[in-house]
Amino acid sequence: QVQLVESGGGLVQAGGSLRLSCVASGRTFSSVAMGWFRQAPEKEREFVAAISRSFGDSTYYAPSAKGRFTISRDNAKNAVYLQMNSLKPEDTAVYYCAADVYTGDYGWESSYWGQGTQVTVSS
């Protein structure tokens, strides 16, 4: 059974940093793109970042994340990470790990999802 388990969320003051981790089990995801999405209260789930398996592990970021967040992966550990710096209250959301992410007719999609980890940024 495929499982994605996130960790590293918590409460942080504005301007602070958090590092989210996601470890996958059930299959190896070294050959597929990985990513992160988030969902704020009463809002739709939105794309945050992705990392591909193209040369140099190309990365992709939502405008809200670019310059502040960094996505990385460790294929030996079947894991993906999201380093979040300069956090803002509007970053408050449940963050979801995603495996086999891709772009389709409706934007970013994913084949597998984690259960999410809460990130709360206080002002």
Secondary structure, DSSP 8 states (H G I E B T S, - for coil): --EEEEE--EEEETT--EEEEEEEESS--TTS-EEEEEE-TTS--EEEEEE-SSTT--EEE-TTTTTTEEEEEEGGGTEEEEEE-S--GGG-EEEEEEEEEEEETTEEEEEEE---EEEEEE-
